[in-house]
Each structure stands twice: as C-alpha cells, then as structure tokens.
C-alpha cells in the first residue's frame, strides 16, 4: 500500500492475505477429522465392532461417479470425493477459521478428500452466485487446477445461487445443510433413524426441484404468466417436476405415518424405564465432543467411538451404577452442530425427547476446541425447544481435559454451577463425575424398617438396586431391611413384611 505523506511503500496484511493463511492452516490439517491420530479408541471403548462397517462407507479414492450434467433433476445423492471448500465472513477471522475447519471435518466425515479452499470477506452473500462474479471465476480456476468434482459452501444456498454457481464452476455445488443431511443418511442405523433422515432429505429437496434444468426455469399456468400464457404454454419440464413433486410428497406422507407408528414402542420402552423408578441421565453435546467415549467410561457399553462428526445418530440407553450402588440409566443422543438444519431438529425430536425425560443432563463439551462457548450456545439453543429441559439440572462435563488449555478449563469452570473436567480417553476426572452424578440424582424419599420373608428376596434386591440400603440383618423370620426407597416399593415391602 502506498502512503502519500512519506512516499514509502509499506505492505499491510489485507483481508485476502488473512483468508489465504486461514485456508492454508485448514488444508495443513486436512485428513485429521477421520483419522485416529490420537491413538484410536481406548480400552474402555470395547471391541468397536461397528468401526470396520463404518470405514467401509468411505468413498474409494480416485473413483468418480459424477454426473456429466450437473443440472440433472434426479436425486443427485452426494458423491463427495474431491472437494473445494468455500466460506464467507463479515466478522472476525478467528470465527471464520473455526467455521471453515468444521466444514472441512464435515466433508471428511462424509467420505471426501479436501483439496483446496476459498475464503472471502464480504458483508452479505451475492444474490446471484453467492460469491460475486470475480470470486466465482477464481473458484472455477481453483476447481479446474485441483481436479475437484464438488464445491462445498459453508452456508445455505438458494436454488438460483446454486444453479448460477454451477454454471460458472462446471462441477456440482452443495451447501452445508445438504452435506450434514448426507452424513446423517450414511450413519443412521435404526429403522426409525433412517426414516427420519430420509424425511429430512426430502423436505430439503422439495423446494429445490424447480429450476434445476434450464428447460424448467420458466413455468406458467392459470394467470401467473400474464397475457397469452395460459393453457398449453407450460414449460417442457413441468410434467417431470410435478411428477417428482408428487412422488416426493407421497413418500413424505408414508414416512410420517411410519415414524408415527414407531412412536408408541418408544413411549412404551420409556414408560417401562420410568415405572421402575430408576433415575435417568441424558448425555448431550456438540458433535465429536466425546459423548460416546464418556458413555463407555461410565457403563462399559462399547458403543461406536470415532474421531468424526456425527458418529452417533441412534440413541443408546445403558444402565450404570453410582459409587453407592444405586442404578440409573444413561442415554447417549445425537450430536449437535452450529446451525443444525431445522429439518434435522424436527426429524430427531423423538431422539431428543430422551433428554427432556431425564432427571439429570450431562452436557459434554470439547474443552480443547478453539470456541467451546460457541458450541455450548449451539447445543443450548436446540435444547431450548425440547419440553422439560429448562427444569433439568445440567452438569457441564469438560471433556478432553488432558489436551485442553488450563485457562480455558478455568474459564468454563466459572461459567456454570455444576462443572467437572474429565478425559474419557485417560479416565481422568471420571470418578469425580460419578460422585457428582450420585449427589445430583433424585434420592428415594420414604424410610422403611421392615422384616421381609426370605421368599421375597426380589423386593430386597430391588431395594438395593433402586434405593439406599442403610442396614440389613438376617433373622430367623427373614431379612430385616432399613432403607430409603420410593413410595411404590415402600408399599410393596410393607405388604410383604412379617408381623
């Protein structure tokens, strides 16, 4: 930059320079989102039998299945192999880097290889090509030079923006929402999970059908086309689009019926758990925060652990015990992500109901992440829509404490009443977490002192499992039991008591 007062030339870093450095840093770390560079699952994670099956989902390197015509109206499932990332930012560069790094991890989780990136500072997206004509042309050069077959945008694209950008870059363009939907489609395993993801994908696809081919961009009917544009003047793509739309709507109706039919079974399961008066704990948190690893530490469940986003989609419910011997259930839930597509929030509402039904919420945070507060806010924003969550006691579990900065841990500790720092990998802090869970879980209210006949050992066993046994003595007539139990078990024990 030239300054006129002293006629010396001095170079100041521009937004473009800063953006380039951010992209370089992200590319230097490319490939780490799905690699076990931290040593893989720990001993507490079990055999990880699902991991081989998950690895088989990765795309085969160098095998391209890309359509030649990027305006094809068909479902165009994401076949991401070699991608270029694109981001816009109007605020600070640090937030832009965190966001683009997350997009890189999402793309890798979907099975792709990140080749290059483009970051642009501008106040608002261009209504035509999202980037503006100059940057779009630059992106086309990057795509051609790198041999990429897909561009992934860190934001939501209007159908017209996608079409205009595809016309310039000559490869498929997808936005962040489509990418997350694709990952969910790969990872859902249960029948209900698959149905929910498909419904979310169809809801996303429906408004985007119109105009995906040039011949379908102008349609008329009735009065909308003005004079002379009534019957007989519909575009040649009208029938095809309407047929697709009808098929999609019919399929969506069928999926909604199927999901509704699955709800009673889930409600029954939950009712059985609630009837047993076993307290419930729910684990929630940002994707890849380490929720499944924590569940394995607390229960030995052996659920899938992977250094990738959205490794868990279907809720896992396991039993665990407090240090004083009380049983409780613990449920792992789907991970959250910044700007989670609203279709997915709706689709996975049934999964998130596990959180609302719990007695205690373990909110797991990746304390080693550059912006843990942003992740906490994203999770709380989604949870705010779930009935019952506002009344829950929340424990902030600062995971990955073994690699987190001490000042970050101190800052997060001060933010919430109940906080504990742990490492699901090393086991650090897990006992402290167990003690805190035992302290915060609801305790049985009724005190009993009865002699239970030996024929009703099942009631004594239940008192040990769900209550707090203060004293136990074996007498001639039966077992003398002094304990605190719930009202239902208290009544059963009194009915069965001797004398």
Protein Blocks (a to p, Z undefined) as FASTA:
>chain_A
ZZfklopacddddfklmmmmmmmmmmmmgojlmccfenpaafknonolmlmmmmmmpcce
hiacbdfblmbfbloiacdfbdcdddddfbdfklmmmmmmmmmmmmmmnopacfbdcddd
dfbdcfklonopklmmmmmmmmmmnopabdcdebdddfklmmmmmmmnopacddfklmmm
mmmmmmpmbfklmmmmmmmmmmmmmmmmgopafklmpccehjlnoghiaghiacfklmmm
mmmmmmmmmmmmmmmmmmmmmmmmmmmmmmmmmmnopacddddddehiommmmmmmmnon
opacdddehkbfbdcddddddfkopacdddddddddehiafklmmmmmmmmmmmmmpmbd
cddddfkbmblmlmmmmmmmmmmmpghklmpccddddehklmccfklmmmmmmmpmbdcd
ddfknopoklmmmmmmmmmpccdfbdcdddddfklmmmmmmmmmmmccfbdcddfklccd
dddddfklmmmmmmmpgZZ
